[in-house]
Amino acid sequence: MSALRDALERVAAGGVAADPEVVSMLFRLRQEESLADRLTARERDVLRPFRSVARALIRLLPGWRVVGEAATGEDALDLVTGGRPTMILMDINLPGINGIEATRHILAESPDVKVVLVSTYAADDLPPDAGACGALAYIRKDDLTPALLRALPV
C-alpha cells in the first residue's frame, strides 16, 4: 500500500493534477487501508483476555511456567525458536497464520513440542484440517482447567 500513500502524498502536495474522481478513489482506498489496520489491532486484543486466563491456570500447576505468549501465528513461530517450550496452548483462530498452520510449522521444526489446540468450537465443528495438523489434543476454552492440563501427556 506504499504506492497508495505515495499517490496520496503527491495529490495532497499538488504535485499531480488528478481529476476529482481519482482523488476520491485514492482517499476511499486509504480509509479502507486504515480500517484494515485497526481490525488487525482489534483481533490481537480479542485474544489477550484468554492469554491472561491461560497464564493464570498454568501458574496453578506446580512445575509449569509460561515461557512466552503470542498474539499471532507468526509470533508463535518466533517464540518457539527462542523459548523452547515443552507444550503450547495454540488458539486455532490466530490472526496471520492461523493456529492450525502454525502447529504444522512448529512440529516440522520441533517435533518434541506438544501442541494443544484451543478454541470455542465444539469438537464436531472444528475445521477439517485441525485433526491432521499433528496437535496432541483439542480442548474447548470453556473446558480448560488445571486438572485437564495435568492429565495431558507431557
C-alpha positions as a printed Julia matrix, in Angstrom:
154×3 Matrix{Float64}:
   0.0     0.0     0.0
   3.01    2.32   -0.07
   2.14    3.19   -3.69
  -1.24    4.36   -2.39
   0.46    6.5     0.25
   2.84    7.96   -2.35
  -0.04    8.81   -4.69
  -2.0    10.42   -1.86
   1.0    12.48   -0.82
   1.59   13.67   -4.42
  -2.06   14.62   -4.8
  -2.13   16.35   -1.4
   1.06   18.28   -2.22
  -0.41   19.41   -5.51
   2.3    17.59   -7.47
  -0.2    15.63   -9.53
  -3.1    17.05  -11.46
  -5.73   14.38  -10.8
  -9.37   14.53  -11.62
 -11.73   14.6    -8.6
 -12.89   11.03   -9.22
  -9.33    9.66   -8.94
  -8.67   11.72   -5.8
 -11.9    10.43   -4.27
 -10.96    6.84   -5.1
  -7.49    7.25   -3.57
  -8.9     8.64   -0.32
 -11.51    5.87   -0.19
  -8.74    3.27   -0.58
  -6.75    4.98    2.17
  -9.74    4.81    4.51
 -10.15    1.1     3.77
  -6.45    0.56    4.49
  -6.84    2.33    7.87
  -9.83    0.16    8.72
  -7.84   -2.99    7.93
  -5.01   -1.8    10.2
  -7.44   -1.18   13.07
  -9.14   -4.56   12.63
  -5.79   -6.31   12.88
  -5.07   -4.48   16.15
  -8.51   -5.42   17.47
  -8.0    -9.08   16.52
  -4.84   -9.09   18.61
  -6.73   -7.56   21.55
  -9.52  -10.15   21.37
  -7.11  -12.93   22.35
  -5.49  -11.02   25.23
  -8.12  -11.96   27.87
  -7.79  -15.65   27.03
  -4.0   -15.45   27.29
  -4.42  -13.93   30.78
  -6.71  -16.77   31.86
  -4.39  -19.42   30.4
  -1.4   -17.82   32.14
  -3.27  -17.86   35.47
  -4.23  -21.54   35.01
  -0.67  -22.53   34.21
   0.61  -20.74   37.32
  -1.65  -23.01   39.38
   0.25  -26.07   38.16
   3.39  -26.99   40.12
   6.36  -27.33   37.77
   4.68  -25.48   34.9
   5.63  -21.99   33.74
   4.82  -19.65   30.89
   7.83  -19.1    28.61
   6.06  -16.83   26.14
   2.82  -15.53   24.71
   1.97  -14.91   21.09
  -0.72  -12.69   19.57
  -0.33  -14.1    16.03
   0.69  -17.35   14.4
   3.91  -15.72   13.24
   4.69  -14.62   16.81
   4.18  -18.22   17.96
   6.7   -19.5    15.41
   9.25  -16.94   16.6
   8.7   -17.78   20.27
   9.23  -21.5    19.76
  12.64  -20.84   18.29
  13.73  -18.7    21.25
  11.75  -20.19   24.14
  11.98  -23.96   23.63
   8.6   -24.75   25.2
   7.56  -28.26   26.15
   3.87  -27.61   25.47
   1.97  -24.94   23.58
  -1.66  -23.97   24.04
  -2.44  -22.83   20.5
  -5.59  -20.89   19.68
  -6.98  -22.06   16.35
  -8.13  -18.59   15.27
  -4.94  -16.55   15.5
  -4.53  -13.55   13.23
  -1.98  -14.04   10.47
  -1.05  -17.7    10.18
  -3.87  -19.49   11.99
  -3.15  -21.85   14.87
  -3.55  -24.99   12.76
  -0.97  -23.85   10.21
   1.34  -22.56   12.96
   1.11  -26.01   14.61
   2.2   -27.7    11.38
   5.22  -25.38   11.1
   6.17  -25.77   14.76
   6.0   -29.56   14.71
   8.0   -29.71   11.48
  10.8   -27.74   13.17
  10.4   -29.02   16.75
   8.72  -32.45   16.74
   9.21  -32.92   20.51
   6.96  -29.95   21.34
   3.43  -30.88   22.36
   0.77  -28.6    20.86
  -2.75  -28.49   22.25
  -5.26  -26.65   20.12
  -7.79  -24.48   21.94
 -10.84  -22.63   20.69
 -14.51  -22.06   21.36
 -15.58  -24.61   18.74
 -17.43  -27.76   19.69
 -15.32  -30.76   18.64
 -17.76  -31.54   15.81
 -17.38  -28.0    14.43
 -13.57  -27.95   14.22
 -12.08  -27.01   10.85
 -11.39  -30.2     8.86
  -7.6   -29.75    8.91
  -7.46  -29.47   12.73
  -7.26  -33.24   13.11
  -4.38  -33.6    10.65
  -2.05  -30.86   11.9
  -0.25  -33.05   14.45
  -1.66  -31.49   17.62
  -1.69  -33.67   20.73
  -5.25  -32.74   21.66
  -8.05  -30.23   21.33
  -9.61  -28.5    24.34
 -12.55  -26.12   24.25
 -11.64  -22.9    26.04
 -14.61  -23.34   28.38
 -13.26  -26.75   29.43
  -9.68  -25.65   30.1
  -8.8   -26.41   33.73
  -5.61  -27.14   35.66
  -6.75  -30.76   36.14
  -7.26  -31.22   32.39
  -3.85  -29.73   31.65
  -2.22  -32.01   34.25
  -3.84  -35.03   32.58
  -2.16  -34.32   29.25
   0.88  -36.47   28.47
   3.85  -34.11   28.52
